[in-house]
Amino acid sequence: MYTTQSKMISRAIWVEKKHVWKINLQKNGVRKSFYSSVPGDKGRKICAQNATSWLSGACPFSVSERTTVDTVFERYLQDKALETTNIYTIRNRYNNHIKPIIGKVPVMLLTKQDLKRVIYTAYRKHNLSQKSLKNIRGDLSGFCNYLDCADIRNDLRTSNIKIPSNAKKRQKQALDGSSLNILFTESQVPYNGTICQDSLIYAYRFQVVTGLRPGELMGLEWGDIDNDYIHIRRAINAKGITTNGKNEFAARDFPQTRYTRMLLESQQVYRVTPLDPHERVFGSTGQLCYRKRWGIYCRYNGIPYITPYELRHTFSSIYKNHFSNWVYEELVGHTHPGVNGVYMHPMDGDMDGVPALLDSLLDERLSLGRAKRMLLSNGQTK
């Protein structure tokens, strides 16, 4: 049985005078001709692919042998925006690392070697980490899938493109004991030539105490908080777009502790409309501003800089080995792997004793950090 593609190939004719392949079609009373100036079977297939796409209605726009990757990738991003709100990172990686290499290449002439060159240029020229290279490869894989789904091309894959083994691996970090003690005792930062309290100090501390992702911290509203739990129901990404969170387990209920109650009570001083349950707990600060303000705080108070996301790593570092995998994953909103995610579900009593343990372990870490700071201070004095 012939496929539509095979039928189109058989209908393609070579016009010697113009040196092009040509297919004439009619659909719903509309006549259309498709051409390819590429000689041989390759040009014949290109012509047939374009004709098949138009006939099936699968391709949202006409693709010729001159249509570039840049043009098709833009359409890919438009369709991707219907699936996710997080396309700005894909666009940034495309503009910085993919477009300079293959943006002007005709999409019908794109090869697997072109895709490989994107990865290795990013590695050699920009010294990107393994994670960044994998993200770029993921973008290319998504684009190849789009070409397939749009019936433009189905012969491109990234599965055989290896990430260079020597690409650097960024080491994740967390606050050490003395830095943790500084965070919970110092609150001053420079501002417009004066020294004042950082209005985000309780946000930094709250992130360590709860392990929230930065976006979840930005999205937290006063109405999400009751006497027993902090109900995490949304996240605001770096573009300012509200989402449901990173995964299906991101929506969770974090138990109130002595530290969370203390920090939320202190944060009340910055509340603008006390009767509005939708007011954001830590104000309208966006992720980029939050990162910048955190960097200023670190520099002024002598804390080795880690990213805001690594404040979440600090939470995990404090409480590692003290909770079962299930409880830990519930606290931080991780996906439950394997059968745990299928058969296990939250039940009343799961968090019994957890708030007290959270408080006592943080007390212990802060005490150790204070002792370390005193020891360092005495050593410098001598």
Secondary structure as the mmCIF struct_conf table of DSSP 4:
data_model
#
loop_
_struct_conf.conf_type_id
_struct_conf.id
_struct_conf.beg_label_comp_id
_struct_conf.beg_label_asym_id
_struct_conf.beg_label_seq_id
_struct_conf.end_label_comp_id
_struct_conf.end_label_asym_id
_struct_conf.end_label_seq_id
HELX_RH_AL_P HELX_RH_AL_P1 THR A 4 ARG A 11
STRN STRN1 ILE A 13 VAL A 15
TURN_TY1_P TURN_TY1_P1 GLU A 16 HIS A 19
STRN STRN2 VAL A 20 LYS A 27
TURN_TY1_P TURN_TY1_P2 ASN A 28 GLY A 29
STRN STRN3 VAL A 30 SER A 36
HELX_RH_AL_P HELX_RH_AL_P2 GLY A 40 SER A 56
TURN_TY1_P TURN_TY1_P3 GLY A 57 GLY A 57
BEND BEND1 CYS A 59 PHE A 61
TURN_TY1_P TURN_TY1_P4 GLU A 65 ARG A 66
STRN STRN4 THR A 68 THR A 68
HELX_RH_AL_P HELX_RH_AL_P3 VAL A 69 LYS A 80
TURN_TY1_P TURN_TY1_P5 ALA A 81 GLU A 83
BEND BEND2 THR A 85 THR A 85
HELX_RH_AL_P HELX_RH_AL_P4 ILE A 87 ARG A 93
HELX_RH_PI_P HELX_RH_PI_P1 TYR A 94 ILE A 98
HELX_RH_AL_P HELX_RH_AL_P5 LYS A 99 ILE A 102
TURN_TY1_P TURN_TY1_P6 GLY A 103 LYS A 104
BEND BEND3 VAL A 105 VAL A 105
STRN STRN5 PRO A 106 PRO A 106
HELX_RH_3T_P HELX_RH_3T_P1 VAL A 107 LEU A 109
HELX_RH_AL_P HELX_RH_AL_P6 LYS A 112 HIS A 126
HELX_RH_AL_P HELX_RH_AL_P7 GLN A 130 CYS A 149
TURN_TY1_P TURN_TY1_P7 ALA A 150 ASP A 151
BEND BEND4 ILE A 152 ILE A 152
BEND BEND5 ASN A 154 ASN A 154
TURN_TY1_P TURN_TY1_P8 SER A 159 ASN A 160
HELX_LH_PP_P HELX_LH_PP_P1 LYS A 162 PRO A 164
TURN_TY1_P TURN_TY1_P9 SER A 165 ASN A 166
BEND BEND6 ALA A 167 ALA A 167
HELX_LH_PP_P HELX_LH_PP_P2 ARG A 170 LYS A 172
HELX_RH_AL_P HELX_RH_AL_P8 GLY A 177 LEU A 183
TURN_TY1_P TURN_TY1_P10 PHE A 184 THR A 185
STRN STRN6 GLN A 188 TYR A 191
TURN_TY1_P TURN_TY1_P11 ASN A 192 GLY A 193
STRN STRN7 THR A 194 GLN A 197
TURN_TY1_P TURN_TY1_P12 SER A 199 LEU A 200
HELX_RH_AL_P HELX_RH_AL_P9 ILE A 201 THR A 210
HELX_RH_AL_P HELX_RH_AL_P10 PRO A 214 GLY A 219
STRN STRN8 GLU A 221 GLU A 221
HELX_RH_3T_P HELX_RH_3T_P2 TRP A 222 ASP A 224
STRN STRN9 ILE A 225 ILE A 225
BEND BEND7 ASN A 227 ASP A 228
STRN STRN10 TYR A 229 ILE A 232
STRN STRN11 ALA A 235 ILE A 236
TURN_TY1_P TURN_TY1_P13 ALA A 238 LYS A 239
BEND BEND8 GLY A 240 GLY A 240
STRN STRN12 THR A 242 THR A 243
BEND BEND9 ASN A 244 ASN A 244
BEND BEND10 LYS A 246 ASN A 247
TURN_TY1_P TURN_TY1_P14 GLU A 248 PHE A 249
BEND BEND11 ALA A 251 ALA A 251
STRN STRN13 ARG A 252 PRO A 255
HELX_LH_PP_P HELX_LH_PP_P3 GLN A 256 GLN A 256
HELX_RH_AL_P HELX_RH_AL_P11 ARG A 258 GLN A 267
HELX_RH_3T_P HELX_RH_3T_P3 GLN A 268 TYR A 270
BEND BEND12 VAL A 272 VAL A 272
TURN_TY1_P TURN_TY1_P15 PRO A 274 LEU A 275
TURN_TY1_P TURN_TY1_P16 PRO A 277 HIS A 278
BEND BEND13 GLU A 279 GLU A 279
STRN STRN14 ARG A 280 ARG A 280
TURN_TY1_P TURN_TY1_P17 VAL A 281 SER A 284
HELX_RH_AL_P HELX_RH_AL_P12 GLN A 287 ASN A 301
TURN_TY1_P TURN_TY1_P18 GLY A 302 GLY A 302
HELX_LH_PP_P HELX_LH_PP_P4 ILE A 303 TYR A 305
TURN_TY1_P TURN_TY1_P19 PRO A 308 PRO A 308
HELX_RH_AL_P HELX_RH_AL_P13 TYR A 309 TYR A 319
TURN_TY1_P TURN_TY1_P20 LYS A 320 ASN A 321
BEND BEND14 HIS A 322 PHE A 323
HELX_RH_AL_P HELX_RH_AL_P14 ASN A 325 VAL A 332
TURN_TY1_P TURN_TY1_P21 GLY A 333 GLY A 333
HELX_LH_PP_P HELX_LH_PP_P5 HIS A 334 PRO A 337
HELX_RH_AL_P HELX_RH_AL_P15 GLY A 338 TYR A 343
TURN_TY1_P TURN_TY1_P22 ASP A 348 GLY A 353
HELX_RH_AL_P HELX_RH_AL_P16 VAL A 354 THR A 381
#
